[in-house]
Structure formats: C-alpha cells, structure tokens
Amino acid sequence: MKRLYESYRQTADELAAHIRRLKEERLSRRDPDELNRLNARIELLETERAELIRVCAQLRAYTEPKPASPSMAARIAKAGA
C-alpha cells in the first residue's frame, strides 16, 4: 500500500507541474475558444489532483504508524526516565 501511496503522490506532483505549464500557456492565448478549452482542462486536472491528494491522505493513514496521544506520550516518557 505504501507503493500505491507513493505512486499517487508522484502523480499528484506531476499533475501540479502540468497545471502550471498550462496556466503559463494560457497567458499567450488570445482566442476565446482556446482559452475556454485550456480553462476546462486546467479545472479538470485540478479536480483530479485534489482527488489524488485526498486518497493519498487516506492511504497514508494505513501506511504510517499512528502518533501517540498526549497521555500515551507522557506515559512513554515516564517509563523511559
């Protein structure tokens, strides 16, 4: 599951880079139809990236150990002292 998380995270990062390139390209376009198509692509990619990030957060909960609660951390610290 960790590999899946890493893969999704990498894809989200790649989408962010692609979105930045499209936004830069949008600055040089003047045709309203082209601008609308670019804006639609950007919006779709931003939605996809947000979904990937949400899934990554859920996957991370399974791949990383849960942090100790404050009370548990205090008990662990007392036991180690």
ZAMIMI-121686 format. One record per residue: residue in three letters; z, x, y of N, C-alpha, C in turn. Coordinates in Angstrom, 3 decimals, padded with zeros to 6 digits. Atoms other than C-alpha are relative to their C-alpha. Layout:
<nodes>
<node residuo="ALA" n_c3="Z" n_c1="X" n_c2="Y" ca_c3="Z" ca_c1="X" ca_c2="Y" c_c3="Z" c_c1="X" c_c2="Y"/>
...
</nodes>
This chain:
<nodes>
<node residuo="MET" n_c3="000.000" n_c1="000.820" n_c2="-001.180" ca_c3="000.000" ca_c1="000.000" ca_c2="000.000" c_c3="000.000" c_c1="000.876" c_c2="001.261"/>
<node residuo="LYS" n_c3="-000.014" n_c1="-000.909" n_c2="-001.145" ca_c3="000.595" ca_c1="002.967" ca_c2="002.273" c_c3="-001.425" c_c1="000.414" c_c2="000.383"/>
<node residuo="ARG" n_c3="001.395" n_c1="-000.364" n_c2="-000.298" ca_c3="-003.082" ca_c1="003.979" ca_c2="001.942" c_c3="-000.718" c_c1="-001.139" c_c2="000.705"/>
<node residuo="LEU" n_c3="000.605" n_c1="001.157" n_c2="-000.651" ca_c3="-004.118" ca_c1="000.457" ca_c2="002.877" c_c3="000.439" c_c1="-000.075" c_c2="001.464"/>
<node residuo="TYR" n_c3="-000.524" n_c1="-000.019" n_c2="-001.371" ca_c3="-001.864" ca_c1="000.613" ca_c2="005.946" c_c3="-000.715" c_c1="001.064" c_c2="000.825"/>
<node residuo="GLU" n_c3="000.640" n_c1="-001.097" n_c2="-000.733" ca_c3="-003.325" ca_c1="003.981" ca_c2="006.970" c_c3="-001.465" c_c1="-000.301" c_c2="000.271"/>
<node residuo="SER" n_c3="001.404" n_c1="000.359" n_c2="-000.175" ca_c3="-006.864" ca_c1="002.724" ca_c2="006.451" c_c3="-000.165" c_c1="-001.043" c_c2="001.113"/>
<node residuo="TYR" n_c3="000.068" n_c1="001.037" n_c2="-001.029" ca_c3="-006.255" ca_c1="-000.379" ca_c2="008.572" c_c3="000.310" c_c1="000.592" c_c2="001.375"/>
<node residuo="ARG" n_c3="-000.378" n_c1="-000.620" n_c2="-001.274" ca_c3="-004.587" ca_c1="001.708" ca_c2="011.265" c_c3="-001.157" c_c1="000.835" c_c2="000.545"/>
<node residuo="GLN" n_c3="001.140" n_c1="-000.815" n_c2="-000.431" ca_c3="-007.543" ca_c1="004.105" ca_c2="011.351" c_c3="-001.138" c_c1="-000.888" c_c2="000.490"/>
<node residuo="THR" n_c3="001.049" n_c1="000.920" n_c2="-000.417" ca_c3="-009.986" ca_c1="001.205" ca_c2="011.564" c_c3="000.325" c_c1="-000.601" c_c2="001.364"/>
<node residuo="ALA" n_c3="-000.403" n_c1="000.543" n_c2="-001.307" ca_c3="-007.997" ca_c1="-000.286" ca_c2="014.467" c_c3="-000.233" c_c1="001.029" c_c2="001.098"/>
<node residuo="ASP" n_c3="000.234" n_c1="-001.066" n_c2="-000.992" ca_c3="-008.167" ca_c1="003.080" ca_c2="016.268" c_c3="-001.489" c_c1="000.174" c_c2="000.269"/>
<node residuo="GLU" n_c3="001.452" n_c1="-000.123" n_c2="-000.176" ca_c3="-011.918" ca_c1="003.297" ca_c2="015.661" c_c3="-000.557" c_c1="-001.174" c_c2="000.812"/>
<node residuo="LEU" n_c3="000.427" n_c1="001.162" n_c2="-000.781" ca_c3="-012.365" ca_c1="-000.229" ca_c2="016.998" c_c3="000.362" c_c1="000.172" c_c2="001.473"/>
<node residuo="ALA" n_c3="-000.406" n_c1="-000.226" n_c2="-001.396" ca_c3="-010.435" ca_c1="000.721" ca_c2="020.137" c_c3="-000.985" c_c1="000.939" c_c2="000.698"/>
<node residuo="ALA" n_c3="000.971" n_c1="-000.940" n_c2="-000.577" ca_c3="-012.806" ca_c1="003.646" ca_c2="020.715" c_c3="-001.338" c_c1="-000.694" c_c2="000.238"/>
<node residuo="HIS" n_c3="001.276" n_c1="000.710" n_c2="-000.132" ca_c3="-015.838" ca_c1="001.421" ca_c2="020.140" c_c3="000.067" c_c1="-001.000" c_c2="001.165"/>
<node residuo="ILE" n_c3="-000.176" n_c1="000.949" n_c2="-001.106" ca_c3="-014.477" ca_c1="-001.200" ca_c2="022.543" c_c3="-000.091" c_c1="000.736" c_c2="001.344"/>
<node residuo="ARG" n_c3="000.090" n_c1="-000.786" n_c2="-001.245" ca_c3="-014.043" ca_c1="001.492" ca_c2="025.218" c_c3="-001.449" c_c1="000.354" c_c2="000.316"/>
<node residuo="ARG" n_c3="001.417" n_c1="-000.336" n_c2="-000.221" ca_c3="-017.681" ca_c1="002.587" ca_c2="024.729" c_c3="-000.781" c_c1="-001.214" c_c2="000.481"/>
<node residuo="LEU" n_c3="000.707" n_c1="001.212" n_c2="-000.425" ca_c3="-018.907" ca_c1="-000.998" ca_c2="025.036" c_c3="000.357" c_c1="-000.386" c_c2="001.426"/>
<node residuo="LYS" n_c3="-000.406" n_c1="000.310" n_c2="-001.368" ca_c3="-016.885" ca_c1="-001.509" ca_c2="028.210" c_c3="-000.671" c_c1="000.937" c_c2="000.995"/>
<node residuo="GLU" n_c3="000.725" n_c1="-000.938" n_c2="-000.867" ca_c3="-018.447" ca_c1="001.633" ca_c2="029.688" c_c3="-001.464" c_c1="-000.397" c_c2="000.104"/>
<node residuo="GLU" n_c3="001.404" n_c1="000.425" n_c2="000.009" ca_c3="-021.900" ca_c1="000.412" ca_c2="028.661" c_c3="-000.187" c_c1="-001.243" c_c2="000.873"/>
<node residuo="ARG" n_c3="000.062" n_c1="001.236" n_c2="-000.777" ca_c3="-021.163" ca_c1="-002.934" ca_c2="030.296" c_c3="-000.155" c_c1="000.288" c_c2="001.498"/>
<node residuo="LEU" n_c3="000.089" n_c1="-000.350" n_c2="-001.419" ca_c3="-020.855" ca_c1="-001.179" ca_c2="033.675" c_c3="-001.430" c_c1="000.282" c_c2="000.439"/>
<node residuo="SER" n_c3="001.375" n_c1="-000.349" n_c2="-000.357" ca_c3="-024.501" ca_c1="-000.099" ca_c2="033.544" c_c3="-000.975" c_c1="-001.158" c_c2="-000.186"/>
<node residuo="ARG" n_c3="000.883" n_c1="001.151" n_c2="000.242" ca_c3="-025.909" ca_c1="-003.508" ca_c2="032.576" c_c3="-000.018" c_c1="-000.927" c_c2="001.202"/>
<node residuo="ARG" n_c3="000.146" n_c1="000.935" n_c2="-001.120" ca_c3="-027.244" ca_c1="-005.905" ca_c2="035.181" c_c3="-000.473" c_c1="-001.377" c_c2="-000.470"/>
<node residuo="ASP" n_c3="000.538" n_c1="001.261" n_c2="000.512" ca_c3="-028.932" ca_c1="-008.597" ca_c2="033.082" c_c3="001.155" c_c1="-000.901" c_c2="-000.467"/>
<node residuo="PRO" n_c3="-001.096" n_c1="000.885" n_c2="000.378" ca_c3="-026.577" ca_c1="-011.600" ca_c2="032.769" c_c3="000.060" c_c1="-000.299" c_c2="-001.505"/>
<node residuo="ASP" n_c3="000.011" n_c1="000.265" n_c2="001.445" ca_c3="-027.682" ca_c1="-012.300" ca_c2="029.181" c_c3="000.568" c_c1="001.184" c_c2="-000.780"/>
<node residuo="GLU" n_c3="-000.536" n_c1="-001.198" n_c2="000.657" ca_c3="-026.962" ca_c1="-008.715" ca_c2="028.137" c_c3="001.510" c_c1="000.101" c_c2="000.222"/>
<node residuo="LEU" n_c3="-001.434" n_c1="-000.044" n_c2="-000.300" ca_c3="-023.589" ca_c1="-008.850" ca_c2="029.889" c_c3="000.780" c_c1="-001.020" c_c2="-000.839"/>
<node residuo="ASN" n_c3="-000.666" n_c1="001.019" n_c2="000.812" ca_c3="-022.713" ca_c1="-012.080" ca_c2="028.100" c_c3="000.099" c_c1="000.426" c_c2="-001.461"/>
<node residuo="ARG" n_c3="-000.027" n_c1="-000.461" n_c2="001.394" ca_c3="-023.649" ca_c1="-010.601" ca_c2="024.723" c_c3="001.025" c_c1="001.120" c_c2="-000.179"/>
<node residuo="LEU" n_c3="-000.979" n_c1="-001.081" n_c2="000.071" ca_c3="-021.624" ca_c1="-007.468" ca_c2="025.415" c_c3="001.428" c_c1="-000.534" c_c2="000.103"/>
<node residuo="ASN" n_c3="-001.332" n_c1="000.575" n_c2="-000.153" ca_c3="-018.650" ca_c1="-009.505" ca_c2="026.574" c_c3="000.435" c_c1="-000.733" c_c2="-001.273"/>
<node residuo="ALA" n_c3="-000.322" n_c1="000.701" n_c2="001.239" ca_c3="-018.821" ca_c1="-011.640" ca_c2="023.431" c_c3="000.345" c_c1="000.995" c_c2="-001.111"/>
<node residuo="ARG" n_c3="-000.297" n_c1="-001.033" n_c2="001.003" ca_c3="-018.934" ca_c1="-008.515" ca_c2="021.235" c_c3="001.359" c_c1="000.625" c_c2="000.245"/>
<node residuo="ILE" n_c3="-001.287" n_c1="-000.612" n_c2="-000.348" ca_c3="-016.011" ca_c1="-006.970" ca_c2="023.083" c_c3="001.141" c_c1="-000.940" c_c2="-000.359"/>
<node residuo="GLU" n_c3="-001.053" n_c1="000.977" n_c2="000.303" ca_c3="-013.962" ca_c1="-010.148" ca_c2="022.760" c_c3="000.230" c_c1="-000.121" c_c2="-001.504"/>
<node residuo="LEU" n_c3="-000.115" n_c1="000.091" n_c2="001.455" ca_c3="-014.695" ca_c1="-010.403" ca_c2="019.039" c_c3="000.679" c_c1="001.242" c_c2="-000.580"/>
<node residuo="LEU" n_c3="-000.595" n_c1="-001.245" n_c2="000.494" ca_c3="-013.819" ca_c1="-006.744" ca_c2="018.439" c_c3="001.474" c_c1="000.104" c_c2="000.393"/>
<node residuo="GLU" n_c3="-001.410" n_c1="-000.016" n_c2="-000.416" ca_c3="-010.588" ca_c1="-007.090" ca_c2="020.437" c_c3="000.836" c_c1="-000.935" c_c2="-000.874"/>
<node residuo="THR" n_c3="-000.697" n_c1="000.930" n_c2="000.895" ca_c3="-009.624" ca_c1="-010.095" ca_c2="018.299" c_c3="000.191" c_c1="000.634" c_c2="-001.371"/>
<node residuo="GLU" n_c3="-000.078" n_c1="-000.661" n_c2="001.303" ca_c3="-010.404" ca_c1="-008.182" ca_c2="015.121" c_c3="001.048" c_c1="001.119" c_c2="000.015"/>
<node residuo="ARG" n_c3="-000.972" n_c1="-001.099" n_c2="-000.112" ca_c3="-008.372" ca_c1="-005.191" ca_c2="016.312" c_c3="001.428" c_c1="-000.536" c_c2="000.050"/>
<node residuo="ALA" n_c3="-001.337" n_c1="000.598" n_c2="-000.077" ca_c3="-005.398" ca_c1="-007.399" ca_c2="017.182" c_c3="000.461" c_c1="-000.489" c_c2="-001.371"/>
<node residuo="GLU" n_c3="-000.345" n_c1="000.454" n_c2="001.343" ca_c3="-005.506" ca_c1="-008.918" ca_c2="013.691" c_c3="000.341" c_c1="001.181" c_c2="-000.905"/>
<node residuo="LEU" n_c3="-000.295" n_c1="-001.189" n_c2="000.802" ca_c3="-005.632" ca_c1="-005.473" ca_c2="012.100" c_c3="001.377" c_c1="000.569" c_c2="000.351"/>
<node residuo="ILE" n_c3="-001.303" n_c1="-000.519" n_c2="-000.426" ca_c3="-002.630" ca_c1="-004.353" ca_c2="014.151" c_c3="001.121" c_c1="-000.885" c_c2="-000.546"/>
<node residuo="ARG" n_c3="-001.011" n_c1="000.923" n_c2="000.524" ca_c3="-000.710" ca_c1="-007.477" ca_c2="013.091" c_c3="000.209" c_c1="000.237" c_c2="-001.497"/>
<node residuo="VAL" n_c3="-000.102" n_c1="-000.259" n_c2="001.436" ca_c3="-001.485" ca_c1="-006.815" ca_c2="009.421" c_c3="000.664" c_c1="001.361" c_c2="-000.237"/>
<node residuo="CYS" n_c3="-000.625" n_c1="-001.327" n_c2="000.121" ca_c3="-000.517" ca_c1="-003.149" ca_c2="009.881" c_c3="001.513" c_c1="-000.100" c_c2="000.149"/>
<node residuo="ALA" n_c3="-001.437" n_c1="000.158" n_c2="-000.199" ca_c3="002.876" ca_c1="-004.206" ca_c2="011.172" c_c3="000.650" c_c1="-000.614" c_c2="-001.232"/>
<node residuo="GLN" n_c3="-000.537" n_c1="000.612" n_c2="001.213" ca_c3="003.394" ca_c1="-006.388" ca_c2="008.107" c_c3="-000.004" c_c1="000.986" c_c2="-001.164"/>
<node residuo="LEU" n_c3="000.074" n_c1="-000.988" n_c2="001.073" ca_c3="002.243" ca_c1="-003.635" ca_c2="005.741" c_c3="001.044" c_c1="001.091" c_c2="000.188"/>
<node residuo="ARG" n_c3="-000.971" n_c1="-001.054" n_c2="-000.277" ca_c3="004.487" ca_c1="-001.085" ca_c2="007.439" c_c3="001.396" c_c1="-000.412" c_c2="-000.456"/>
<node residuo="ALA" n_c3="-001.307" n_c1="000.489" n_c2="000.444" ca_c3="007.492" ca_c1="-003.274" ca_c2="006.645" c_c3="000.199" c_c1="000.251" c_c2="-001.495"/>
<node residuo="TYR" n_c3="-000.089" n_c1="-000.258" n_c2="001.436" ca_c3="006.694" ca_c1="-002.742" ca_c2="002.951" c_c3="-000.024" c_c1="001.484" c_c2="-000.338"/>
<node residuo="THR" n_c3="000.187" n_c1="-001.417" n_c2="000.336" ca_c3="005.869" ca_c1="000.963" ca_c2="003.135" c_c3="001.094" c_c1="000.903" c_c2="000.536"/>
<node residuo="GLU" n_c3="-001.037" n_c1="-000.836" n_c2="-000.591" ca_c3="008.717" ca_c1="002.274" ca_c2="005.297" c_c3="001.367" c_c1="-000.574" c_c2="-000.337"/>
<node residuo="PRO" n_c3="-001.342" n_c1="000.519" n_c2="000.286" ca_c3="012.413" ca_c1="002.044" ca_c2="004.468" c_c3="000.558" c_c1="-000.735" c_c2="001.216"/>
<node residuo="LYS" n_c3="-000.603" n_c1="000.761" n_c2="-001.093" ca_c3="014.356" ca_c1="-000.466" ca_c2="006.487" c_c3="001.073" c_c1="000.842" c_c2="000.664"/>
<node residuo="PRO" n_c3="-001.043" n_c1="-000.773" n_c2="-000.690" ca_c3="016.565" ca_c1="001.098" ca_c2="009.165" c_c3="001.378" c_c1="-000.572" c_c2="-000.327"/>
<node residuo="ALA" n_c3="-001.368" n_c1="000.440" n_c2="000.242" ca_c3="020.295" ca_c1="000.938" ca_c2="008.616" c_c3="000.471" c_c1="-000.849" c_c2="001.170"/>
<node residuo="SER" n_c3="-000.571" n_c1="000.819" n_c2="-001.066" ca_c3="022.083" ca_c1="-001.776" ca_c2="010.535" c_c3="001.055" c_c1="000.843" c_c2="000.715"/>
<node residuo="PRO" n_c3="-001.005" n_c1="-000.794" n_c2="-000.712" ca_c3="024.515" ca_c1="-000.508" ca_c2="013.172" c_c3="001.308" c_c1="000.144" c_c2="-000.788"/>
<node residuo="SER" n_c3="-001.254" n_c1="-000.090" n_c2="000.753" ca_c3="027.502" ca_c1="-001.347" ca_c2="010.969" c_c3="-000.161" c_c1="000.920" c_c2="-001.208"/>
<node residuo="MET" n_c3="000.241" n_c1="-000.879" n_c2="001.141" ca_c3="025.939" ca_c1="000.394" ca_c2="007.958" c_c3="-000.103" c_c1="001.446" c_c2="000.466"/>
<node residuo="ALA" n_c3="000.115" n_c1="-001.357" n_c2="-000.526" ca_c3="025.091" ca_c1="003.435" ca_c2="010.081" c_c3="001.383" c_c1="000.575" c_c2="000.292"/>
<node residuo="ALA" n_c3="-001.356" n_c1="-000.464" n_c2="-000.283" ca_c3="028.742" ca_c1="003.642" ca_c2="011.184" c_c3="000.736" c_c1="000.345" c_c2="-001.290"/>
<node residuo="ARG" n_c3="-000.650" n_c1="-000.288" n_c2="001.278" ca_c3="029.955" ca_c1="003.462" ca_c2="007.571" c_c3="-000.548" c_c1="001.275" c_c2="-000.622"/>
<node residuo="ILE" n_c3="000.598" n_c1="-001.224" n_c2="000.546" ca_c3="027.485" ca_c1="006.160" ca_c2="006.527" c_c3="000.528" c_c1="001.209" c_c2="000.751"/>
<node residuo="ALA" n_c3="-000.499" n_c1="-001.103" n_c2="-000.811" ca_c3="028.632" ca_c1="008.369" ca_c2="009.413" c_c3="001.456" c_c1="000.326" c_c2="-000.364"/>
<node residuo="LYS" n_c3="-001.403" n_c1="-000.211" n_c2="000.393" ca_c3="032.320" ca_c1="007.885" ca_c2="008.421" c_c3="000.087" c_c1="000.677" c_c2="-001.357"/>
<node residuo="ALA" n_c3="-000.021" n_c1="-000.560" n_c2="001.351" ca_c3="031.578" ca_c1="008.704" ca_c2="004.799" c_c3="-000.416" c_c1="001.468" c_c2="000.016"/>
<node residuo="GLY" n_c3="000.485" n_c1="-001.376" n_c2="-000.080" ca_c3="029.793" ca_c1="011.904" ca_c2="005.799" c_c3="000.944" c_c1="000.916" c_c2="000.744"/>
<node residuo="ALA" n_c3="-000.909" n_c1="-000.822" n_c2="-000.820" ca_c3="032.573" ca_c1="013.089" ca_c2="008.105" c_c3="001.161" c_c1="000.534" c_c2="-000.784"/>
</nodes>
